[in-house]
Structures are given as structure tokens and as C-alpha cells.
């Protein structure tokens, strides 16, 4: 089972090998592939009524005789493969974050992480992928991303998601199998309210280092005399808010 994300807002266009083959004129395919028997052999292929990318042939065991995928050298594989479960965890109050991302500062990264990180940065409109675990009855606090859309898939648990806009907040329940989407610059939050943890797979549409601003960061980063004017409260009251950690 694979969970796939594609970095496009247009209708996804895909061309499979068999579709390309059957769309090519027989004489052109024979000239390009040069099979034994020439165009007569090409004509022995009959396009199935069902897409074979989805519906495998019922006699598949009879058709295959040897299946092997030789492993490529690691320094080539690591441009496309990242061991996310084996990567460092980044805990925060209420949960844990793991992600395969581009990092400008590669200090301390393994060779795998360095190669994968650079590969992300080489491609325009690439994706950064992460897992987010929010412990039961805990909060992923309001935040927004300056340079990425965010899409998520709920793997386990249940909770509530919220989007905070100038006209107010929109909140909705999320459960296993649901997909959520937060456009770039949209402040959002996640709250786990099941007995089990809320676990999501998240994708961010950026090949740059992800830029995120959390509510406690921008609130505490605003001068307390400005906050006093905005909220009509005594300036000293804002000392009650603790400084944000990580």
C-alpha cells in the first residue's frame, strides 16, 4: 500500500508504458523497437479492455518466469529514497514530528540525508514529506507556512482540524482516511481527542527549507506595549505568557 502525493494543482496527466505503446502506429513501433518478426510481431499485441495498471492479468503467474530488481548503488538510490522511520524525531509539546526535508545547513546530516536533501532542492515544485504524531488530547498549535501548501492524510486516531482566517475560524472533525489541505499562508491547527494518538502523513509543496511561524512565536515576538494597545489590557499582563521553546 502506497500513499502518493503529486505536486500539481492541474488535473494530473499520466502516460503509462502500455498506453504509449498502443497509441504508437504499428510500423513506427516496429522501427523503434526492432523486434524479431518486425511489424507482424507488433500486431500480435492486443490492447486489453481494462487498464492493466489497475487490473492485473488473471494468468499473471503463467506470464512471468523471472522477477528481479537489482539494487543500485546507495549514492544513486539516496537521491530518491529516504529512511523516514529511521530518521531523527523532533518532539514538541504534545507530539512528535519526523520529516524528509531540504535543509540549508547540512551539518550533522548522514550521507543519505545530505544527498536526499540536495535532490529535493534541485527540483522545482518538489515535495517535502513528514509524519506528525499528536498525542491523545494534545494540540498541534496554530501556525502557518510562508512557502508551502500542506496536504495531509490521517493514518490513525481522530481529532479536529481548524483553519483561522480574517473572517473567523472553520473547524471540522478528521478521522482515519480523511485528507486535509491548508493553502500557503493559511493559519491552521490540529487537536487530537481520541484515546489513541492522531497520526498523519503530511506533504509540503516546496523544495526550499520550510518556513513556519507558530502562534506562540509571533505572539511573544510582538512587543508587550503593542499587545497592550491591541487587547486593551495592562502591559504587565503579557508577562504571564511563557516564552516559546522549540
HELIX and SHEET records of a PDB file:
HELIX    1   1 UNK A   17  UNK A   23  1                                   7    
HELIX    2   2 UNK A   26  UNK A   33  1                                   8    
HELIX    3   3 UNK A   38  UNK A   42  1                                   5    
HELIX    4   4 UNK A   60  UNK A   63  1                                   4    
HELIX    5   5 UNK A   74  UNK A   77  1                                   4    
HELIX    6   6 UNK A  111  UNK A  121  1                                  11    
HELIX    7   7 UNK A  215  UNK A  220  1                                   6    
HELIX    8   8 UNK A  224  UNK A  231  1                                   8    
HELIX    9   9 UNK A  235  UNK A  240  5                                   6    
SHEET    1   A 6 UNK A  90  UNK A  92  0                                        
SHEET    2   A 6 UNK A  95  UNK A 100 -1                                        
SHEET    3   A 6 UNK A 128  UNK A 134 -1                                        
SHEET    4   A 6 UNK A 198  UNK A 204 -1                                        
SHEET    5   A 6 UNK A 150  UNK A 156 -1                                        
SHEET    6   A 6 UNK A 179  UNK A 182 -1                                        
SHEET    1   B 5 UNK A 168  UNK A 174  0                                        
SHEET    2   B 5 UNK A 159  UNK A 165 -1                                        
SHEET    3   B 5 UNK A 187  UNK A 192 -1                                        
SHEET    4   B 5 UNK A 139  UNK A 145 -1                                        
SHEET    5   B 5 UNK A 212  UNK A 214 -1                                        
END                                                                             
